[in-house]
Amino acid sequence: MKKTMKQYSFASQLKSLAVVFGIALTFASCANEDVAQNPTNPNDDNDKNLTTFVAGDEAKTRTSLDYNSSDFSWEAGDYIYVKDDDGIMRKSTNAPTQKVASFRYRVPGKFGASASYKVYYLGKNSNGSQVTISANQMQTAPDNTEHFGTAGDYGTATATGAVGGSIFSFQLEHQPAYLVFQPYTSNTILRNCYLTKVEVTSDNDIAETYSINATTGALDASAGTGSKKIVLFTSGSGSYSNGFPLTNSSASVATNGAYMVIKPGTHILKVRYWLKDVATYVEGTITKTLPATAYASNTYYDMTANLNVRNYDGDKYYMWDAQQNYWAGHEWNSANPWQPVLNWGTNSNYAKNNTDPRYHHERIGSGRFDATQSCATLPNVNEMTWYAAKGDPRRDDDELWTAMGHLYKGGMWFKKKSVLQGEGNYNSNTAVDGTDWRTNSGRGDWRVSNTLPSVAEANKYFYLPAMGYYDSGRLKNVCSDGNYWSSSAFPGGSGAAFVLSFNSFFASVMSIASVNGYRAEALFE
């Protein structure tokens, strides 16, 4: 896991979604105000073509969750399915028309031969034989789980009664696991943003389609239907049209609690929180990678996350190996700032000759010349070629970061030095072509991938932001280009030095004029 991310464990409190259910219910207990939506026809109980299946007040076997009480409610349109004496899956003829605490379902079919029957809740989009934990889920308001029915929540139960009876009671056991995302921040820039979605990627399937096994009655995963990624979209209408607010400095389900239904099991999860600044239209991600954890069915997990982004100093721009940074004494946050902080901003007060300590390190003659000042501790040109050619560079246009008081995004993932060394792909004394570019020179351009590192491989990579550069006092290409000095001057003696540069297409190692204001910092791992 890269150093710019912190790992967050779950809260110790794991709250069960299943509470004790009432089994033996009488007609009197079903007649209270919680079942006001039940059909009012007094002959219903005597209709031999309909059998009553009751989830009563004490059962709490419902389908949307109250986080604070751990209670469920039945939602409008929640039907159940029951397998009858002929083995036929029967759908209830009725369903709630609004949220209720309990409900009496009427089910057609033959139910006279047994004292117990299998009950299925298959969500709102089921055909009666399958249910799908969706790879795309939508929540329209904070701390609201009404989307569970369409997101893939499902459950099973055994309804019990008397042989030949007309009423059975059941206790629904929910089968998925549930993640409750609760982001917060103390970063003043991020507190102007909204949470627009939560993207979760796993090392194995977390979305799945299940089919009812005709023999056992179990819900079995259907081959080839799973997905390792789920996206929960968090926007609605009115005050939530831009997403959920991030105004809280501590976890608050009421402010932005977001619920995701996932397949139970042991997963390594990478969570990408998508934030949007509606004033600047910048939208990007903050990534958290979580260790392998067993996520149990019928259980929800508090996913609290202190969201912050890596802030990169504005004083790390230098001419090659200069004694002082490009805007020394007049940085963006100084009393008398010269430094432009936005793309294409310009100021003419940059160093123009060697009487200024901000000017690049000049050399006499040609041949190998190594940095001794601001670039002395940076990777040399040979090492840069290994990062670019064998570091499997992966472009990331969405990872957020801040610099000079502004929110930005975009950069590149590279394999860490230790990983390259372990693969036999790193040598300080020779470049990837087997020669020493410090004395022989060279140039290379290598295609980059737009596929992010997988969950299993994430800890093998480090991140470099696309911080642009200064050219004659003008700031250019922030968010699109990254430019990082090496410790090696161009051996031809032409006032140039080697740099690792990247954009959306290539990672390159080349020589460039030493007067450019590129980044001089040891962000390489």
KAPE-V827775 format. One record per backbone hydrogen bond with DSSP energy under -0.5 kcal/mol. CO is the residue of the C=O (numbers start at 1). NH is the residue of the N-H. Records with the same first field share a line. If there is no record, write none. Layout:
CO: NH / NH
//
This chain:
2: 5
7: 9
12: 14
13: 15
14: 16
15: 300
17: 19
23: 25
26: 30
27: 30
28: 31
29: 32
32: 35
33: 36
34: 102
35: 38
41: 44
43: 46 / 47
44: 47
46: 48
47: 50
49: 109
51: 107
52: 168
53: 105
54: 56 / 170
55: 103
56: 59 / 60
60: 62
64: 73
65: 67
66: 70 / 71
71: 66
73: 63 / 64
74: 100
75: 78
77: 79
80: 92
81: 120
82: 84 / 90
84: 87
88: 84 / 90
90: 82
91: 108
96: 77
100: 74
103: 55 / 105
105: 53
106: 93 / 94
107: 51
109: 111
110: 85
115: 161
117: 159
118: 83
119: 157
120: 81 / 122
121: 155
129: 212
130: 128
131: 210
132: 134
133: 208
135: 231
137: 233
139: 235
141: 144
145: 148
146: 149
147: 150 / 151
148: 152 / 153
149: 124 / 125
151: 134
154: 175 / 176
155: 121
156: 173
157: 119 / 159
159: 117
160: 169
162: 165
166: 52
168: 54
169: 160
172: 174
173: 156
176: 298 / 299
177: 262
178: 301
179: 181 / 260
180: 303
181: 258
182: 305
184: 307
186: 188
187: 191
189: 192
190: 193
192: 278
193: 246
194: 196 / 276
195: 244
196: 234
197: 274
198: 200 / 232
199: 272
200: 230
201: 270
206: 263
207: 227
208: 133
209: 222
210: 131
211: 220
212: 214
213: 217
218: 213 / 220
220: 211
222: 225
227: 206 / 207
228: 202
230: 200 / 232
231: 137 / 233
232: 198
233: 139 / 235
237: 240
238: 241
240: 236 / 243
244: 195
248: 185
252: 256
253: 257
257: 143
258: 181
260: 179
262: 177
265: 267 / 295
267: 269 / 293
268: 203
269: 271 / 290
270: 201 / 272
271: 273 / 288
272: 199 / 274
273: 275 / 286
274: 196 / 197
275: 284
276: 194 / 278
277: 281 / 282
281: 283
282: 277
284: 275
285: 400
286: 273
288: 271 / 290
290: 269
293: 267 / 295
294: 296
295: 265
296: 299
298: 17 / 18
299: 178
300: 15
301: 180 / 303
302: 11 / 304
303: 182
305: 184 / 307
310: 312 / 402
312: 404
313: 316
314: 317
316: 318 / 520
317: 326
318: 518
319: 322
320: 361
322: 374
325: 328
327: 330
330: 338 / 339
331: 334
334: 337
342: 345
345: 475
348: 350
353: 356
355: 357
356: 359
357: 323 / 324
358: 319
359: 323
360: 362
369: 489
373: 376
375: 378
379: 487
380: 384
381: 385
382: 386
383: 387
384: 388
385: 389
386: 390 / 391
387: 391
391: 415
393: 449
394: 413
396: 411
398: 285
399: 410
401: 408
402: 312
403: 406
406: 403
408: 401
410: 466
411: 396
412: 464
413: 394
414: 462
416: 420
417: 421
418: 422
419: 423
420: 425
421: 424
431: 434
435: 431 / 437
436: 439 / 440
437: 441
444: 509
446: 507
449: 395
450: 452
454: 458
455: 458
457: 460
458: 461
460: 416
462: 414
464: 412
465: 467
466: 479
469: 476
470: 517
471: 474
473: 347
474: 471
475: 344
476: 469
477: 480 / 481
481: 468
482: 502
483: 519
484: 500
487: 371
488: 498
490: 493
491: 367
495: 514
496: 490
497: 512
498: 486
499: 501 / 510
500: 484
501: 508
502: 482
505: 448
506: 503
507: 446
508: 501
509: 444
510: 499
512: 497
513: 516
514: 320
516: 518
517: 470
518: 318
519: 485
521: 523
525: 418
//
